[in-house]
């Protein structure tokens, strides 16, 4: 999925010092590395499994402004200004005292146009400085604030609106206060109704499947291993994820367990297929990790898990489980 950046406006939201710095001109994306940096960050957000699909509510003010922009009766800069000002005010109201950079962009993906908004929180880092004076050259270090997005994008907020269909993708953490738990972009700015994310849906599937396996006295280790395999196959290959297909594959020979799991999924709000038009991918694990009731942790390469020549899980008559490691020629200590 290649993101093509068409235009971008940058805003400084300094809620530490209560300073909002708007802009009158678009960014100069011809500066070496700028365009690639923004496009790569947007692509990461689009493919993040924590992103939630959404639709505007009828009363949404942003929806009306977006339609005016789409009809060319409102300049894109005015739309971007509204988003930036609203976000800055909400950060103050909800006491989010951080300094962040807000990119409001027009982009194109596979000949489909979108408006995308990316907010990155600045981080304090140490940079090396070289100073020239009459006494000579001095190398030193200084504290500075910069945009340092983490690989997990935990410090990022993002939304994207399809110019034609008005479909929305939103990526953000919940903001919690004593009086209110809300998603500021989805609930307060965009005023849209969101669906469950792929990440949250799969998390619930895992938790419910583990409970069902225990209740029906199934081999939990085998069930969870097959579940992980099925989740990755379905998520990484389908544009629409039907959780029932995952359940059917894992519990095909356990009808009672399958019925229980499907019933619980409905109770937890996963009763319909999940949109994966952004082609979210779940990384394929190289290891299965296990933790025993005694606190011992074991990490086994996936290729060895079902091979009794290397590891075997044996259910004992007393109800306990033995883990047997076979054909080991050498054991080495791996420090922390």
FENLINVEN-V739185 format. One record per backbone hydrogen bond with DSSP energy under -0.5 kcal/mol. NH is the residue of the N-H (numbers start at 1). CO is the residue of the C=O. E is the energy in kcal/mol with one decimal. If there is no record, write none. Layout:
# FENLINVEN-V739185
nh	co	e
NH	CO	E
NH	CO	E
This chain:
# FENLINVEN-V739185
nh	co	e
4	2	-0.5
4	108	-2.6
5	3	-0.6
6	4	-0.5
6	106	-2.8
7	106	-1.5
9	104	-2.5
11	102	-2.3
12	21	-1.8
13	11	-0.6
13	100	-3.0
14	12	-0.8
14	19	-2.3
15	13	-1.2
15	98	-2.0
19	14	-3.1
21	12	-2.5
21	19	-0.5
22	20	-0.7
27	8	-3.4
29	27	-1.2
31	28	-1.1
34	31	-2.0
35	29	-0.8
35	31	-0.6
37	33	-2.1
38	34	-2.3
39	35	-2.5
40	36	-2.3
41	37	-2.0
42	38	-2.4
43	39	-2.3
44	40	-2.1
45	41	-1.9
46	42	-2.5
47	43	-1.8
48	45	-1.0
51	48	-1.9
52	170	-3.2
54	168	-2.4
55	193	-1.9
57	191	-2.4
60	57	-1.8
64	60	-1.2
65	61	-2.3
66	62	-3.0
67	63	-2.2
68	64	-1.9
69	65	-2.4
70	66	-2.8
71	67	-2.1
72	69	-1.5
73	68	-2.6
74	68	-1.1
79	75	-1.6
80	76	-2.7
81	77	-2.7
82	78	-1.9
83	79	-1.9
84	80	-2.4
85	81	-2.7
86	82	-2.4
87	83	-2.3
88	84	-2.4
89	85	-2.3
90	86	-2.1
91	87	-2.3
92	88	-1.8
93	89	-2.4
94	90	-2.7
95	92	-1.4
96	91	-3.3
97	95	-1.2
98	96	-1.8
100	13	-2.3
100	98	-0.6
101	120	-2.7
102	11	-2.9
103	101	-0.6
103	118	-3.3
104	9	-2.7
104	102	-0.6
105	103	-0.6
105	116	-3.6
106	7	-2.2
107	105	-0.5
107	114	-2.4
108	4	-1.9
109	112	-2.8
110	2	-0.5
112	109	-1.4
114	107	-2.5
115	161	-2.0
116	105	-2.4
117	159	-2.9
118	103	-2.8
119	157	-3.0
120	101	-2.4
121	155	-1.6
122	99	-3.0
123	146	-3.0
125	123	-0.5
125	144	-3.3
127	125	-0.5
127	142	-2.7
129	140	-3.5
131	138	-3.0
133	136	-1.9
136	133	-1.0
138	131	-3.0
140	129	-3.0
142	127	-2.3
144	125	-2.8
146	123	-2.6
148	121	-0.6
148	146	-0.9
153	150	-1.1
156	153	-1.6
157	119	-2.1
158	171	-2.6
159	117	-2.0
160	169	-2.0
161	115	-2.8
162	167	-2.9
163	113	-2.5
166	162	-1.9
168	54	-2.0
169	160	-2.0
170	52	-2.8
171	158	-3.4
175	182	-3.4
176	174	-0.6
177	180	-2.7
182	175	-2.7
184	182	-0.6
187	183	-2.9
188	183	-0.9
188	184	-1.0
189	184	-1.8
190	185	-3.5
191	185	-0.6
192	186	-2.7
193	55	-3.0
194	192	-0.6
195	53	-2.8
198	51	-0.7
199	49	-3.0
201	197	-2.5
202	198	-2.5
203	199	-1.8
204	200	-2.1
205	201	-2.3
206	202	-2.3
207	203	-2.0
208	204	-2.7
209	205	-2.7
210	206	-2.1
211	207	-1.6
212	208	-2.6
213	209	-2.5
214	210	-1.9
215	211	-2.6
216	212	-2.1
217	214	-1.2
218	213	-2.9
220	218	-1.1
223	219	-2.4
224	220	-2.7
225	221	-1.8
226	222	-2.4
227	223	-2.3
228	224	-2.4
229	225	-1.8
230	226	-2.3
231	227	-2.8
232	228	-2.1
233	229	-1.9
234	230	-2.4
235	231	-2.9
236	232	-2.1
237	234	-1.1
238	234	-1.7
241	274	-3.1
242	240	-0.8
243	241	-0.8
245	242	-1.3
246	242	-0.9
247	243	-2.3
248	244	-2.6
249	245	-1.8
250	246	-1.9
251	247	-2.7
254	251	-1.7
258	254	-2.5
259	255	-2.5
260	256	-2.1
261	257	-2.4
262	258	-2.4
263	259	-2.1
264	260	-2.1
265	261	-2.4
266	262	-1.7
267	263	-1.7
268	264	-1.5
269	266	-1.6
270	265	-2.9
274	241	-2.7
276	239	-3.2
279	276	-1.9
281	47	-0.6
283	281	-0.6
285	283	-0.5
288	300	-3.0
290	298	-3.1
292	296	-2.9
295	292	-1.9
298	290	-2.8
300	288	-3.0
300	298	-0.5
302	286	-2.3
304	301	-1.8
305	301	-0.8
305	302	-0.8
307	304	-1.9
308	306	-0.7
310	307	-2.1
311	307	-2.1
312	324	-2.0
314	312	-0.6
314	322	-3.0
316	314	-0.6
316	320	-3.1
319	316	-1.7
322	314	-3.1
324	312	-3.1
324	322	-0.6
325	323	-0.5
326	310	-2.4
326	324	-0.5
329	327	-0.6
335	333	-0.6
